[in-house]
Structure formats: structure tokens, C-alpha cells
Amino acid sequence: MIETVHVPLNERAYDVVIGPGLLEAAGARIAPLLGRRNVAVVSDETVAALHWETLRKGLESNGISSDLLTLPPGESTKSWPHLERVVEWLLERRIERGDVVVAFGGGVIGDLAGFAAAILRRGVRFVQIPTSLLAQVDSSVGGKTGINSAKGKNLIGAFHQPSLVLADTEVLGTLTPRDYRAGYGEVVKYGLLGDSEFFQWLEGHGSSAADGDMAARIHLVKRSVEMKAGIVSRDETEQGERALLNLGHTFCHALEAATQYDGARLLHGEGVAIGCALAFELSARLGLCSQEEPSRVRAHLRNMKMKVDLSDIPGELPDAEGLLSLMSQDKKVVDGRLRFILARGIGDAFITSDVPPEAVRQVLDDALAARANL
């Protein structure tokens, strides 16, 4: 049941290996990358408690010793203080440019450890072992690494491709239902932006994958990775097409900032799902697609028991003007104009800067009004 997706980036090319039992096989997979038989592993406390012994034994069975640094879980770990902690820890262990750093966790750990590897000695190789659905289908592939700023999400970072990605689908069974659904927000995004047949498959099989069907999970991860790998190989540093992967993210990042990156209120993948629903609503109001399309998107998200509306976010939110102001800090602002990913229909997304601010404000005003009326 092991599947492999190749990311063709010339000398930076690598494989994404997908399937069950990859933690136990990690040593055999990583050994060919090593000179010295030692790796430095960065993880978080939750993942380490669940899976570290399995990974350690998998490395040890191939004669690879390992050092482990555990960090607090959560988005707040993607910060300057924790970046400094990781870099200093790696330096204390005398990690050299020929060594390998292992990012063992969800998207936060992958982004943070990958950025540390990118800046350590001007670039050390790293391996991604993503343990969340979101990380397996999105953040572990493509080489985006970084941390957050008080000014916004992922504003400090670098492109640094991993040398290998091991996506063990068995570990998805230890996710809470909420964490799994949050990752599913990124899965749906792939169907919405460029593969209507995949979205249709998700409508029929998304629930069985969520319930633990391993074959469905492997297909879901593989197809998502295939789509991202194809886009990344054509536009590694987001000069054009890769921006399509930001479908839903302009709204999402503003909502994350508005909730102070508090995972109790909003997880990243939940924000992506809400953002995709808002992007399709905006597309319909601009006459780009029929109103049936956003309705179909929302129906599927609801069927998957996901957050869909601003009313699904607990606590206070800024008004529409405040949310627009947060959007203006987004990396997708070019020459002072906000780029949106909109859609002509499911599977047909495109990039545009030609969006009237008043149309965005009206969508947000209506969503906030619906929230207030509950």
C-alpha cells in the first residue's frame, strides 16, 4: 500500500512516500541520505508522547542514533524565541551541512524546523515526517518554511526543499476528529482549485476516509500531494501558478490574525475551509460562477462536520473594515493590491488582483451580520 510521488525540482528533487508503517521503516528510508549515522529530530510534546519511541526504534534498527528536541504544540511555537531555541540546540549538537535535521510533527514543526535548517550554516538538509493530515497533504511538500510575526502569518521565512517526506498514514488514526477535519480543509482546496473529479470523489469518499478507511486515506493524501507537486515543480517560488494553492487563505490568514492564532478558536485548516466558502461566495457575487457552486462547497463541508461560516468561530471578531485591514498585511499583496484566488467553478480557480474592495467588504458584512443574528 506504499505510494510514492516524485517532486521534480532538478537537483532539489525528492520523493514523498505515503502509506502505513513508515515510522518503523524511517531508518531504511533516511540512511541513504546520511554520512554520519545520527540525526537531530525536532518535534512537539504531543507528537513525541505518541510516536517518538516508534520513530526512535525505526532509526535505531538501521544503526542511526538520534537526539530529540520537543517544543510546545500550537501555532504560537512558530515564533522568534522558538526559532532561536531550535537553531542554538542544533549548533550545540554540532550539526553540519552534510547532516540531516528531521521535522517530526504537524505543520508548525515542519515550518519551524525547516526554517531553522534553511538558515543554519546557510542551509542544512532536512527530512519531513508529517504527523497531521494538514502537514501530509500540504505544508510538508513544496519547501515553504517560516515563522509568524505579530504583523501576520508566515511573513518571515525561506524556500528550502526537504530531501525526503515520509507521510505515515497510520499516525492519522491518533488525530482528534477536529484536527483531522482541519487538515481536510486543505484537501478540499485541491479539488476546488483544479480537479473537479477529485472533489466529486471526496463527496463520495471523504466520510469513509475520515472514519479510518486506509485505502481512501492513502488516495486522499496521494492525490493532494500529486496536485501540489505538479504546481510546485512548475512554480517553485510562487511567481505565478503556485499562488493558486492560496485558495481560501486570504480570508483564512485574516481570521487567524483576528483570533490571535488561538487554536482553541480557529485552526489553520478550519480557516482555509471558511476561506474557500467565502472565496466561492465572492466569485458568485462577481458573476464568475453560478450560486449553485458555493452552495455545493458549503454542503460538502457541512457534511464533513467542518467549520463553514464566520458564525462557527467562537468569541469576538473585528468588523469588515478590521478584517480588510488584516488582509492588507498578507503576503499576497502586490503593489498595494490584494490578490485573490477566485473561481469560475469547482476545479477552475484563477488568480486576480481585480477585485473591488467593496465586494469583499459586502461579503464580510453579510457573513458578520448572519453571525450576529444567531
Disulfide bonds with the S-S distance in Angstrom:
none
